[in-house]
Amino acid sequence: MKNHLIRPSVAVAVMASFVFAAMPSFGQSASQATPRMPDGKPNFTGVWAGPGFSHRIGPNETNPPRVTTFDAKKMAPFKAGGERLLDRSLSGNLFIDDPTALCLPNGIPRQILSPYPQQWFQTADTMVILYEYMHFFRVIPIGAPNRRHTRDVEPTWMGDAIGWWEGDTFVIDTIGLKEWMLDATHTEAGSRWHSDALHVVERIRWTGPRTASYEITIDDPKIWTRSWTEEFKMTLHPTWKLLEFVCEENNRCEAGKCTESEAQKLR
């Protein structure tokens, strides 16, 4: 079984109720580089080439995007047995070796490093992130640290996220994550996973007229002796729109293009 990805040149119409958030305007000086909401908070509304974006844009694009993964050199020392939990040997079972090949979610933090664009919708009390890849989304209430995580949260791929402001930095705090893939690392040896104890903290701040710093802190006490952080960047593209993305399991025709004879063989 394999999946194919359909990306026609059709913009995705999403979340019309968020249109109220005006697109950021940009000046030339440093003091004008950060767009603001009416309440004075930085405004991240727009379509971004996110932390893992590496897709080349063009009508004749055929090469798959490069994949961004965490730098092993930035990781903390392992706990006893932690390396075994992180590195999973190839099993021949796609559910273990690469669940996304079965159209299962990337999960957090792997989704953050998706090589496709993402669109942010911001209000005073909510941040919504819509990822072009499989159209996964996150709805992040803003208000912590006064707001608390859900008690006894059921583990999910995207987890339980809350957000708050530290000055001009937007912080996303996520717990309640399934034991799942850490990133898109795939080697002849296997893949990298995190445990169900993972705690992810993201810190996003404007650094220029169209650029933002994106820090990801990984804290998995079953694998590492302490938390560790890696910094990436995002670039805003005001003219971009998200495209349709379909992950269809069991489609066995290359790029979804079946000839009549191939279709007969599949029956």
C-alpha positions as CSV (number, residue, x, y, z in Angstrom):
1,M,0.0,0.0,0.0
2,K,1.1,3.5,-0.6
3,N,-0.4,6.9,-0.6
4,H,-0.3,9.6,-3.2
5,L,-0.5,13.3,-2.8
6,I,-2.8,15.5,-4.9
7,R,-1.9,19.2,-5.1
8,P,-4.0,20.9,-7.7
9,S,-3.8,24.7,-8.1
10,V,-6.9,25.3,-6.1
11,A,-6.7,27.5,-3.0
12,V,-8.2,26.0,0.1
13,A,-11.0,28.1,1.5
14,V,-10.7,27.8,5.3
15,M,-12.1,29.4,8.4
16,A,-13.9,32.3,6.9
17,S,-14.8,33.5,10.3
18,F,-11.1,34.4,10.9
19,V,-10.9,36.9,8.0
20,F,-11.4,39.7,10.4
21,A,-7.7,39.5,11.3
22,A,-6.1,41.9,8.9
23,M,-2.9,40.9,7.1
24,P,0.2,42.4,8.6
25,S,1.6,45.5,7.1
26,F,5.4,46.0,7.0
27,G,7.6,49.0,7.3
28,Q,11.3,49.4,6.6
29,S,12.6,50.3,10.1
30,A,13.2,47.9,12.9
31,S,10.5,49.7,15.0
32,Q,8.0,48.9,12.3
33,A,9.0,45.3,11.6
34,T,6.5,43.8,14.0
35,P,2.8,43.9,12.9
36,R,0.4,44.3,15.8
37,M,-3.1,43.3,16.8
38,P,-5.5,46.0,18.1
39,D,-4.5,45.0,21.6
40,G,-0.8,45.6,20.9
41,K,0.2,41.9,20.7
42,P,2.3,40.8,17.8
43,N,0.2,39.6,14.8
44,F,1.3,36.3,13.2
45,T,-1.7,36.1,10.9
46,G,-0.8,34.9,7.4
47,V,0.7,32.1,5.4
48,W,4.2,31.0,6.4
49,A,7.0,28.9,5.1
50,G,7.3,27.2,8.5
51,P,10.3,25.8,10.4
52,G,10.6,22.8,8.1
53,F,9.6,24.4,4.8
54,S,11.8,23.3,1.9
55,H,9.4,23.0,-1.0
56,R,10.4,24.6,-4.3
57,I,7.6,26.6,-5.8
58,G,6.8,26.2,-9.5
59,P,4.2,24.8,-11.9
60,N,6.6,22.0,-13.1
61,E,7.8,21.0,-9.7
62,T,8.3,17.2,-9.5
63,N,11.0,16.7,-6.9
64,P,9.7,16.0,-3.3
65,P,10.6,18.5,-0.7
66,R,13.7,18.0,1.5
67,V,12.9,16.9,5.0
68,T,13.9,18.9,8.1
69,T,14.7,16.9,11.2
70,F,16.1,17.6,14.7
71,D,19.9,17.9,15.0
72,A,21.2,15.0,17.1
73,K,24.1,17.2,18.2
74,K,21.6,19.5,20.0
75,M,19.9,16.8,21.9
76,A,20.6,16.3,25.7
77,P,22.4,13.2,27.1
78,F,20.3,10.0,27.2
79,K,18.9,8.4,30.3
80,A,19.7,4.8,30.8
81,G,17.8,3.0,28.1
82,G,16.7,6.3,26.5
83,E,18.5,5.7,23.2
84,R,16.6,2.5,22.7
85,L,13.3,4.3,23.2
86,L,14.3,7.0,20.7
87,D,15.7,4.8,17.9
88,R,13.3,2.2,16.5
89,S,14.7,-0.5,14.2
90,L,13.1,-1.2,10.9
91,S,10.4,-3.8,11.3
92,G,8.9,-4.1,7.9
93,N,5.6,-2.8,9.4
94,L,4.7,0.6,8.0
95,F,2.8,1.4,11.1
96,I,6.1,1.4,13.0
97,D,8.6,2.3,10.2
98,D,6.6,5.3,8.8
99,P,2.9,5.6,9.9
100,T,2.4,8.6,7.6
101,A,2.7,6.2,4.6
102,L,-0.7,4.9,5.8
103,C,-2.1,8.5,6.0
104,L,-1.8,8.6,9.8
105,P,-1.0,12.0,11.3
106,N,2.5,13.4,11.8
107,G,1.7,14.4,15.3
108,I,3.6,17.0,17.4
109,P,6.4,17.8,17.1
110,R,6.9,16.2,13.7
111,Q,4.1,18.2,12.2
112,I,5.8,21.5,13.1
113,L,8.7,20.5,10.8
114,S,6.4,19.7,7.8
115,P,8.0,20.9,4.6
116,Y,4.7,22.4,3.4
117,P,3.3,25.9,4.2
118,Q,1.1,26.7,7.2
119,Q,-1.5,29.4,7.8
120,W,-2.0,31.2,11.1
121,F,-5.2,32.8,12.2
122,Q,-5.0,35.0,15.3
123,T,-7.6,36.5,17.7
124,A,-7.1,38.0,21.1
125,D,-7.8,34.7,22.8
126,T,-7.1,32.0,20.2
127,M,-4.3,31.0,17.8
128,V,-5.2,28.6,15.0
129,I,-2.5,26.9,12.9
130,L,-3.6,25.2,9.7
131,Y,-1.0,23.0,8.0
132,E,-1.2,22.4,4.3
133,Y,0.2,18.9,4.9
134,M,-2.9,16.7,5.3
135,H,-4.8,19.8,6.5
136,F,-4.1,19.1,10.1
137,F,-4.9,22.0,12.4
138,R,-4.3,23.2,16.0
139,V,-6.6,25.4,18.0
140,I,-4.6,27.0,20.8
141,P,-6.4,29.0,23.5
142,I,-4.4,32.0,24.7
143,G,-4.4,32.9,28.3
144,A,-2.0,30.7,30.2
145,P,-0.3,30.5,32.6
146,N,-3.7,31.3,34.3
147,R,-5.3,28.8,31.9
148,R,-4.4,25.2,32.8
149,H,-4.1,22.0,30.7
150,T,-7.0,19.7,30.6
151,R,-7.0,17.3,33.5
152,D,-6.4,13.6,32.7
153,V,-6.1,14.5,29.0
154,E,-6.5,11.6,26.6
155,P,-3.2,11.3,24.6
156,T,-3.6,12.4,21.0
157,W,-1.4,13.1,18.0
158,M,-1.6,16.8,18.3
159,G,-1.8,16.9,22.1
160,D,-3.4,19.4,24.5
161,A,-2.0,22.9,23.7
162,I,-2.3,26.2,25.6
163,G,-0.7,29.5,24.7
164,W,0.4,32.7,26.3
165,W,2.6,35.8,25.8
166,E,6.0,36.4,27.2
167,G,6.5,40.0,26.1
168,D,6.5,39.8,22.2
169,T,7.1,36.1,22.2
170,F,4.2,33.7,21.7
171,V,4.6,30.5,23.7
172,I,2.8,27.2,22.9
173,D,2.9,24.5,25.6
174,T,1.8,21.0,24.6
175,I,1.3,17.8,26.6
176,G,-0.9,14.8,26.3
177,L,0.9,13.4,23.2
178,K,0.8,9.8,22.0
179,E,4.0,7.8,21.8
180,W,4.8,8.6,18.2
181,M,7.5,9.7,15.7
182,L,9.7,12.5,16.9
183,D,10.5,13.7,13.4
184,A,10.8,12.4,9.8
185,T,14.2,10.7,10.3
186,H,14.3,7.6,8.2
187,T,17.6,5.6,7.8
188,E,18.5,2.1,7.0
189,A,18.7,1.6,10.7
190,G,15.2,2.9,11.5
191,S,13.3,5.9,12.7
192,R,13.2,8.2,15.8
193,W,10.3,8.2,18.3
194,H,9.3,10.0,21.5
195,S,7.5,8.6,24.5
196,D,4.1,9.4,25.9
197,A,5.8,11.6,28.5
198,L,6.8,14.2,25.9
199,H,6.3,17.9,26.7
200,V,6.9,20.4,23.9
201,V,7.3,24.2,24.3
202,E,7.4,26.4,21.2
203,R,8.5,30.1,21.3
204,I,7.8,32.2,18.3
205,R,8.9,35.9,17.8
206,W,9.3,38.3,14.9
207,T,12.9,38.9,13.9
208,G,12.4,41.0,10.7
209,P,9.8,42.3,8.3
210,R,8.8,38.8,7.2
211,T,10.8,36.5,9.3
212,A,10.3,34.9,12.7
213,S,12.3,32.8,15.1
214,Y,10.8,29.4,16.0
215,E,12.3,27.7,19.0
216,I,11.2,24.2,19.9
217,T,12.0,22.8,23.3
218,I,11.8,19.0,23.8
219,D,11.4,17.6,27.3
220,D,11.0,13.8,27.4
221,P,12.0,12.5,30.8
222,K,11.9,8.9,29.6
223,I,14.5,9.5,27.0
224,W,16.8,12.4,28.0
225,T,18.3,13.7,31.2
226,R,17.0,17.2,30.6
227,S,15.2,19.3,28.1
228,W,16.9,20.6,24.9
229,T,16.1,23.3,22.4
230,E,16.6,23.9,18.7
231,E,15.9,27.1,16.8
232,F,14.4,27.3,13.3
233,K,12.9,30.2,11.3
234,M,9.7,31.0,9.5
235,T,9.2,33.3,6.5
236,L,5.9,35.1,5.9
237,H,4.5,35.0,2.3
238,P,1.6,37.4,2.0
239,T,0.6,36.3,-1.5
240,W,0.6,32.6,-0.8
241,K,-2.5,30.4,-0.4
242,L,-2.7,26.9,0.9
243,L,-3.3,24.2,-1.8
244,E,-5.5,21.2,-1.6
245,F,-3.6,18.2,-0.1
246,V,-5.1,14.7,-0.2
247,C,-3.5,11.6,1.3
248,E,-5.3,8.6,0.0
249,E,-4.5,5.2,1.4
250,N,-4.4,2.1,-1.0
251,N,-4.0,4.1,-4.2
252,R,-1.5,2.0,-6.0
253,C,-1.2,4.0,-9.2
254,E,1.8,6.3,-9.5
255,A,0.7,9.9,-8.8
256,G,-2.9,8.7,-9.0
257,K,-2.8,8.3,-12.8
258,C,-4.2,4.8,-13.6
259,T,-4.4,3.5,-17.2
260,E,-7.4,1.3,-18.0
261,S,-5.2,-1.8,-17.9
262,E,-3.7,-0.9,-14.6
263,A,-7.1,-0.3,-13.1
264,Q,-8.3,-3.7,-14.3
265,K,-5.3,-5.3,-12.5
266,L,-6.4,-3.7,-9.2
267,R,-9.9,-5.2,-9.3
